[in-house]
Amino acid sequence: MTYRVCFVCTGNICRSPMAESVFRARLAEAGLGDRVEADSAGTGGWHEGEAADPRTVRILEEHGYDAEHVARRFQPSWFARLDLVIALDLSHLTALRRLAPTEEDARKVRLLRSYDPSAADDLDVPDPYYGAPDGFEECLEMVEAASTGLLAEVRERLEGRAA
């Protein structure tokens, strides 16, 4: 049985594709790529069908990550097949929990930076879209830091499942 994680930001062209790419790399390094599926989506549909922002692509490629991506909008019906829905900031968390058809589905939604102990109370990954290029580097650093803790939780959850 495949464990499924979906990363969600606003337009699905900056933060969430970055998180998806980094987490897929972590899964491959951990030998879990065949047991865990990671993808991403946006709370809005403004960029559906578009590639990731060129600045996201550049940062990912510079750091050795896959940058192939097509934006899409998160659909409430996806909750039924997802194990975790990872929001990149509090506005996404709120929107996703409102979309959740059940309380159980709402409990699947978590903030990415809640998996980074160094984040303390600053759990938002800032949107780099309207900022300077270094905002994309900062975003990647936050995503990488949180991916370690997220991987540990997913690995723990997998221990109780049949392979």
HUURVEN-V317382 format. One record per run of one state. SS is the DSSP state (A for helix, B for strand, O for the rest). FROM is the first residue (numbers start at 1). TO is the last residue. If there is no record, write none. Layout:
SS&FROM&TO ; SS&FROM&TO
//
This chain:
O&1&2 ; B&3&9 ; O&10&14 ; A&15&29 ; O&30&35 ; B&36&42 ; O&43&53 ; A&54&62 ; O&63&72 ; B&73&73 ; O&74&75 ; A&76&80 ; O&81&83 ; B&84&87 ; O&88&89 ; A&90&99 ; O&100&102 ; A&103&106 ; O&107&108 ; B&109&111 ; A&112&115 ; O&116&116 ; A&117&119 ; O&120&133 ; A&134&159 ; O&160&163
//
